[in-house]
């Protein structure tokens, strides 16, 4: 079941190629006019600039050698097409008719995997579950020659859709856009940061604002955002005030003639829950300061009141109102429960790029600590705040058995 879930996470498009290729013609933007598509095409350098990653284990040794020697043309879209043929572009599957790229579909790994850069920047061994905070998915999608499906949903022009998508920014995605049509928020765009998909075992709810369990959110995203072919039921989306687009389009009651999603949810869930939060590398935090910060976390700073070890979120119900945590309720109001989830803290060091909280409003962990120090009147000194940051950087706390299991799993 673990292997089945891994294959689903890394390789299954759920039939989404009929949308991304068949309707949006995204593959034409990738191959470019010289290869029968449109525009300049997407070279490997362009692709890595957009945050796409390449799985080095999929590359034949001869190609690896040429990459090391710098003899591969990384400015040619034809090279990208060949990487798709090798199934080496993480999160994107190419479909071919002979030599011609005829369509593309997307996978869970597009947003929730990175690489270790062991061969080159953006090229290396997979790191499943890590948030791809380099990914500019809005700009990637906006390059598609046809955006009519989004334009029709939102009731705007294709040019306006491109402006919205490009406004998301690096490392962000707006899963609710096709539900409520909101495009702007307190941070400018209404998009939120891509979250990690590791460290979820035992954690209630899956997203920044709750919504539901891991398989619920997988089903929602696979059907409504990835545009796969499946079954999805959530009558909360029938609310025409909160979710006007979803209610109009019946997105809470999806049925497909061929369900390519539901049979995969159990194994996908199993695999995701098997992904532990990775331990921070040696030397990445001050161990003595972290030990002092641990005591502060549990007592004076009051962090453990909500971020309860070892899950670093509340066991059970883990939602809070915006007023409780001292921020606006914009994203909370876009969710059924209108609250924010207490995010698990393990592995924070892997997703510092883009900032913290759901929308990146706090640029650093120090900013987060300062916010709560002020909001709750904790009276932390500067040295105490620094110690607390070092402890947060150290999570999850080392456990030799768990680290060994993660290392063996990662190598696979």
C-alpha positions as CSV (number, residue, x, y, z in Angstrom):
1,X,0.0,0.0,0.0
2,X,2.9,2.3,0.7
3,X,4.3,1.6,-2.8
4,X,0.9,2.2,-4.3
5,X,0.6,5.5,-2.5
6,X,4.1,6.6,-3.5
7,X,3.3,5.8,-7.2
8,X,0.0,7.8,-7.0
9,X,1.8,10.8,-5.3
10,X,4.6,10.8,-7.8
11,X,3.0,9.6,-11.1
12,X,-0.8,9.7,-11.2
13,X,-2.4,12.5,-13.2
14,X,-6.0,11.3,-12.4
15,X,-6.8,12.0,-16.1
16,X,-6.0,15.7,-15.7
17,X,-4.3,15.7,-19.1
18,X,-7.7,16.2,-20.7
19,X,-7.8,19.6,-19.0
20,X,-4.2,20.9,-19.0
21,X,-3.4,19.5,-22.4
22,X,-6.8,19.0,-24.1
23,X,-8.4,22.3,-23.0
24,X,-5.6,24.7,-22.0
25,X,-3.0,23.3,-24.5
26,X,-0.3,23.8,-21.9
27,X,1.9,21.4,-23.8
28,X,1.9,23.7,-26.8
29,X,3.4,26.5,-24.6
30,X,6.0,24.0,-23.4
31,X,7.2,22.7,-26.8
32,X,7.0,26.1,-28.5
33,X,6.5,27.0,-32.1
34,X,9.6,25.3,-33.3
35,X,8.2,22.0,-32.2
36,X,4.6,22.6,-33.4
37,X,3.4,24.5,-30.4
38,X,3.1,28.2,-29.8
39,X,5.5,30.9,-28.6
40,X,9.1,30.5,-27.6
41,X,8.6,27.3,-25.6
42,X,9.8,26.4,-22.1
43,X,13.5,25.6,-21.9
44,X,15.0,23.8,-18.9
45,X,16.4,27.1,-17.7
46,X,13.0,28.7,-18.0
47,X,11.4,25.7,-16.2
48,X,13.8,25.8,-13.3
49,X,13.3,29.5,-13.0
50,X,9.6,28.8,-12.6
51,X,10.5,26.3,-9.8
52,X,10.0,23.1,-11.7
53,X,12.3,20.3,-10.5
54,X,14.0,17.4,-12.2
55,X,14.4,13.9,-10.7
56,X,18.0,13.0,-11.3
57,X,17.3,9.3,-10.7
58,X,15.3,9.3,-14.0
59,X,18.2,10.5,-16.1
60,X,20.4,8.0,-17.9
61,X,24.1,8.0,-16.9
62,X,25.2,9.5,-20.2
63,X,22.9,12.4,-19.8
64,X,24.1,12.9,-16.2
65,X,27.6,13.1,-17.5
66,X,26.8,15.6,-20.1
67,X,25.0,17.8,-17.5
68,X,28.0,17.7,-15.3
69,X,30.2,18.7,-18.2
70,X,27.8,21.5,-19.2
71,X,27.3,20.1,-22.8
72,X,23.4,19.9,-22.6
73,X,21.6,22.8,-24.2
74,X,19.4,24.1,-21.3
75,X,18.0,26.9,-23.4
76,X,16.3,24.7,-25.9
77,X,12.6,23.7,-25.3
78,X,13.4,20.4,-27.1
79,X,15.5,19.5,-24.0
80,X,12.5,20.0,-21.8
81,X,10.4,17.7,-24.0
82,X,13.1,15.0,-23.7
83,X,13.0,15.4,-20.0
84,X,9.3,14.9,-20.1
85,X,9.8,11.8,-22.2
86,X,12.1,10.5,-19.6
87,X,9.4,11.1,-16.9
88,X,12.0,13.3,-15.1
89,X,10.1,16.5,-14.6
90,X,8.6,16.2,-11.1
91,X,4.9,16.8,-11.0
92,X,4.3,16.9,-14.8
93,X,3.6,13.9,-17.0
94,X,4.1,14.2,-20.8
95,X,1.9,12.2,-23.2
96,X,3.4,11.5,-26.6
97,X,2.3,10.4,-30.1
98,X,5.5,9.1,-31.4
99,X,8.0,11.9,-31.2
100,X,5.4,14.6,-30.6
101,X,4.3,15.9,-27.2
102,X,0.5,15.8,-27.4
103,X,-0.6,16.6,-23.9
104,X,0.5,17.1,-20.2
105,X,-1.1,16.2,-16.9
106,X,-0.1,17.1,-13.4
107,X,0.6,15.2,-10.2
108,X,0.5,15.8,-6.4
109,X,4.3,16.1,-6.5
110,X,4.1,19.3,-8.5
111,X,3.5,21.4,-5.4
112,X,4.5,19.0,-2.7
113,X,7.9,17.7,-3.7
114,X,11.4,19.2,-4.2
115,X,14.8,17.8,-4.8
116,X,18.1,17.9,-2.9
117,X,20.0,19.8,-5.7
118,X,22.6,17.0,-5.6
119,X,23.3,17.2,-9.4
120,X,22.5,20.9,-10.0
121,X,20.2,23.6,-8.8
122,X,16.7,22.1,-9.3
123,X,18.0,18.7,-10.2
124,X,18.5,15.9,-7.7
125,X,16.9,13.2,-5.6
126,X,13.3,13.6,-4.7
127,X,12.1,15.0,-1.4
128,X,8.5,14.0,-1.2
129,X,6.2,16.0,1.0
130,X,8.4,19.1,1.0
131,X,6.5,22.3,0.0
132,X,7.9,23.6,-3.3
133,X,8.3,27.2,-2.3
134,X,10.3,27.8,-5.6
135,X,7.3,27.0,-7.7
136,X,5.6,29.9,-9.6
137,X,2.6,27.8,-10.6
138,X,0.5,30.8,-11.5
139,X,3.0,32.0,-14.1
140,X,3.3,28.4,-15.4
141,X,-0.5,28.1,-15.9
142,X,-0.8,31.6,-17.3
143,X,1.6,30.6,-20.2
144,X,-1.1,28.2,-21.5
145,X,-2.5,29.5,-24.8
146,X,-6.1,28.9,-23.8
147,X,-7.6,29.9,-20.5
148,X,-11.2,29.9,-21.5
149,X,-12.3,27.5,-18.8
150,X,-11.0,29.8,-16.0
151,X,-12.4,32.9,-17.8
152,X,-15.8,31.3,-18.1
153,X,-15.9,30.3,-14.4
154,X,-14.8,33.7,-13.2
155,X,-16.7,35.7,-15.7
156,X,-13.7,37.7,-16.9
157,X,-11.4,37.8,-19.9
158,X,-8.5,35.5,-20.5
159,X,-6.1,38.4,-20.1
160,X,-7.6,39.2,-16.7
161,X,-7.2,35.5,-15.7
162,X,-3.5,35.8,-16.6
163,X,-3.1,38.9,-14.4
164,X,-4.7,37.0,-11.5
165,X,-2.5,33.9,-11.9
166,X,0.7,35.9,-12.3
167,X,-0.2,37.8,-9.2
168,X,-0.1,34.7,-7.0
169,X,3.7,34.9,-6.6
170,X,6.3,32.3,-6.0
171,X,5.4,29.4,-3.7
172,X,1.7,30.2,-3.6
173,X,-1.5,28.7,-5.0
174,X,-5.1,29.7,-4.6
175,X,-7.2,26.5,-4.2
176,X,-10.4,28.4,-3.4
177,X,-10.3,30.6,-6.5
178,X,-12.6,28.2,-8.4
179,X,-14.9,28.1,-5.5
180,X,-15.5,31.7,-4.5
181,X,-13.8,33.8,-7.3
182,X,-12.0,36.0,-4.8
183,X,-8.7,37.3,-6.2
184,X,-7.3,39.8,-3.7
185,X,-6.7,39.8,0.0
186,X,-4.7,41.6,2.8
187,X,-1.4,40.5,1.2
188,X,-2.5,41.6,-2.3
189,X,-3.2,38.3,-3.9
190,X,-5.7,35.9,-2.4
191,X,-3.3,32.9,-2.8
192,X,-1.8,31.1,0.1
193,X,1.6,29.5,0.6
194,X,2.0,25.9,-0.5
195,X,2.2,23.8,2.7
196,X,4.3,20.7,3.3
197,X,2.6,17.3,3.1
198,X,4.8,15.6,5.6
199,X,4.4,15.2,9.4
200,X,0.6,14.8,9.2
201,X,0.3,11.5,11.0
202,X,-2.0,12.0,14.0
203,X,-2.9,15.6,12.9
204,X,-6.5,16.6,12.6
205,X,-7.4,18.6,9.4
206,X,-5.1,19.2,6.5
207,X,-5.0,22.8,5.3
208,X,-4.4,26.3,6.7
209,X,-8.1,26.8,7.4
210,X,-9.2,23.3,8.2
211,X,-11.6,22.1,5.6
212,X,-11.3,18.4,6.3
213,X,-9.1,15.4,6.6
214,X,-6.2,14.5,4.4
215,X,-8.3,12.3,2.0
216,X,-11.0,14.9,1.9
217,X,-8.6,17.6,0.8
218,X,-6.9,15.2,-1.6
219,X,-10.2,14.5,-3.2
220,X,-11.2,18.2,-3.4
221,X,-7.8,19.2,-5.0
222,X,-7.7,16.2,-7.4
223,X,-11.2,16.9,-8.7
224,X,-11.5,20.7,-8.5
225,X,-8.0,22.1,-8.8
226,X,-6.0,19.4,-10.6
227,X,-9.1,18.8,-12.8
228,X,-8.8,15.0,-12.6
229,X,-11.7,12.6,-13.2
230,X,-13.4,11.4,-10.1
231,X,-16.1,11.6,-7.5
232,X,-16.4,14.4,-4.9
233,X,-19.1,15.2,-2.3
234,X,-19.2,18.2,0.0
235,X,-22.6,19.9,0.4
236,X,-20.9,22.8,2.1
237,X,-20.0,24.1,-1.3
238,X,-23.7,24.5,-2.1
239,X,-23.6,27.8,-0.2
240,X,-24.2,30.5,-2.9
241,X,-23.0,33.3,-0.7
242,X,-19.7,31.8,0.5
243,X,-19.0,29.7,-2.6
244,X,-20.9,31.3,-5.5
245,X,-18.9,29.6,-8.2
246,X,-18.9,26.2,-6.6
247,X,-22.6,26.4,-5.8
248,X,-23.5,27.4,-9.4
249,X,-21.3,24.7,-11.0
250,X,-22.3,21.9,-8.6
251,X,-18.7,21.4,-7.4
252,X,-20.0,19.8,-4.2
253,X,-21.5,16.9,-6.2
254,X,-19.0,15.8,-8.8
255,X,-19.4,12.5,-10.6
256,X,-17.3,11.2,-13.5
257,X,-18.1,8.4,-15.8
258,X,-14.7,7.0,-15.0
259,X,-13.5,7.6,-11.5
260,X,-9.7,7.7,-11.6
261,X,-9.3,9.4,-8.2
262,X,-11.4,7.6,-5.5
263,X,-9.7,4.2,-5.8
264,X,-6.3,5.9,-5.2
265,X,-7.2,7.9,-2.1
266,X,-6.6,5.2,0.5
267,X,-3.1,4.4,-0.6
268,X,-2.3,8.1,-1.2
269,X,-3.4,8.8,2.4
270,X,-1.3,6.0,3.7
271,X,1.8,7.2,1.9
272,X,1.4,10.8,3.0
273,X,0.9,9.9,6.7
274,X,4.1,7.8,6.4
275,X,6.2,10.9,5.5
276,X,7.8,12.2,8.7
277,X,8.9,15.7,9.1
278,X,12.7,15.8,8.2
279,X,15.2,16.6,11.0
280,X,17.2,19.8,10.6
281,X,20.8,19.3,9.3
282,X,23.7,19.5,11.8
283,X,24.8,23.1,12.5
284,X,21.6,24.7,11.3
285,X,20.6,25.9,14.8
286,X,22.3,26.8,18.1
287,X,21.7,23.7,20.2
288,X,22.3,25.4,23.6
289,X,19.9,28.2,22.7
290,X,17.4,25.7,21.4
291,X,17.5,23.9,24.8
292,X,16.7,27.1,26.5
293,X,14.0,27.8,24.0
294,X,12.4,24.5,24.7
295,X,11.7,25.5,28.2
296,X,10.3,28.8,27.1
297,X,8.1,27.1,24.5
298,X,6.5,25.0,27.3
299,X,6.2,27.7,29.9
300,X,6.7,31.5,29.6
301,X,6.0,31.7,25.8
302,X,2.9,29.5,26.2
303,X,3.4,28.0,22.7
304,X,2.7,24.5,23.9
305,X,-0.8,25.5,24.9
306,X,-1.8,25.1,21.2
307,X,1.3,23.5,19.6
308,X,1.2,20.5,21.9
309,X,4.3,18.2,21.5
310,X,4.9,15.8,19.9
311,X,2.4,16.7,17.2
312,X,2.9,20.5,17.8
313,X,-0.8,21.1,17.2
314,X,-3.8,20.3,19.4
315,X,-4.8,16.6,19.5
316,X,-8.3,16.7,18.3
317,X,-10.0,20.0,17.4
318,X,-7.3,22.4,16.3
319,X,-9.0,25.4,14.9
320,X,-8.9,29.0,16.2
321,X,-10.7,32.2,15.3
322,X,-8.7,35.0,13.8
323,X,-9.2,37.1,16.9
324,X,-7.6,34.4,19.1
325,X,-4.4,34.6,17.1
326,X,-4.5,38.3,16.4
327,X,-4.8,38.5,12.6
328,X,-7.5,39.2,10.0
329,X,-10.1,36.6,9.1
330,X,-9.9,36.9,5.3
331,X,-8.7,33.4,4.5
332,X,-10.7,31.9,7.4
333,X,-13.9,33.3,6.0
334,X,-13.2,31.4,2.7
335,X,-13.4,28.1,4.6
336,X,-16.5,26.3,6.0
337,X,-15.5,26.7,9.7
338,X,-14.1,30.2,9.3
339,X,-11.1,29.4,11.5
340,X,-7.4,28.9,11.2
341,X,-5.8,25.5,11.9
342,X,-3.0,25.3,14.5
343,X,-0.2,24.3,12.0
344,X,2.2,21.5,13.1
345,X,5.7,23.0,13.6
346,X,7.9,20.1,12.9
347,X,10.1,20.7,9.8
348,X,9.7,24.5,9.8
349,X,13.3,24.7,8.6
350,X,12.3,23.2,5.2
351,X,9.8,25.9,4.3
352,X,11.1,29.2,5.5
353,X,11.1,30.6,1.9
354,X,8.1,32.8,1.4
355,X,7.5,33.6,5.0
356,X,5.2,32.1,7.6
357,X,1.5,31.7,8.3
358,X,-0.9,30.9,5.5
359,X,0.0,33.9,3.4
360,X,3.6,34.6,4.3
361,X,2.7,37.8,6.3
362,X,5.6,37.1,8.7
363,X,8.9,37.1,6.8
364,X,10.9,35.2,9.5
365,X,10.3,33.1,12.6
366,X,11.5,36.1,14.7
367,X,8.6,38.0,13.3
368,X,6.2,35.3,14.3
369,X,7.6,35.2,17.8
370,X,7.4,39.0,18.0
371,X,3.8,38.9,16.9
372,X,2.7,36.5,19.7
373,X,4.9,38.3,22.3
374,X,2.9,41.4,21.6
375,X,-0.5,39.8,21.0
376,X,-0.4,37.9,24.3
377,X,1.7,40.3,26.3
378,X,4.3,37.7,27.1
379,X,7.1,40.1,28.0
380,X,9.8,38.1,26.4
381,X,13.3,39.6,26.3
382,X,15.3,39.8,23.1
383,X,17.5,36.8,24.2
384,X,14.4,34.8,25.0
385,X,12.9,35.5,21.7
386,X,16.1,34.4,20.0
387,X,16.2,31.2,22.0
388,X,12.7,30.4,21.0
389,X,13.5,30.9,17.4
390,X,16.4,28.5,17.7
391,X,14.1,25.9,19.2
392,X,11.6,26.2,16.4
393,X,14.4,25.7,13.9
394,X,15.4,22.5,15.7
395,X,12.0,20.8,15.3
396,X,11.4,17.9,15.2
397,X,13.6,17.0,18.1
398,X,16.1,14.2,17.2
399,X,15.0,10.6,17.4
400,X,17.5,8.1,16.1
401,X,15.0,5.4,15.1
402,X,12.7,7.8,13.3
403,X,15.7,9.5,11.5
404,X,16.9,6.1,10.3
405,X,13.5,5.2,8.9
406,X,13.2,8.6,7.1
407,X,16.7,8.2,5.6
408,X,15.9,4.8,4.2
409,X,12.6,5.9,2.9
410,X,14.1,9.0,1.3
411,X,16.7,7.0,-0.5
412,X,13.9,5.0,-2.2
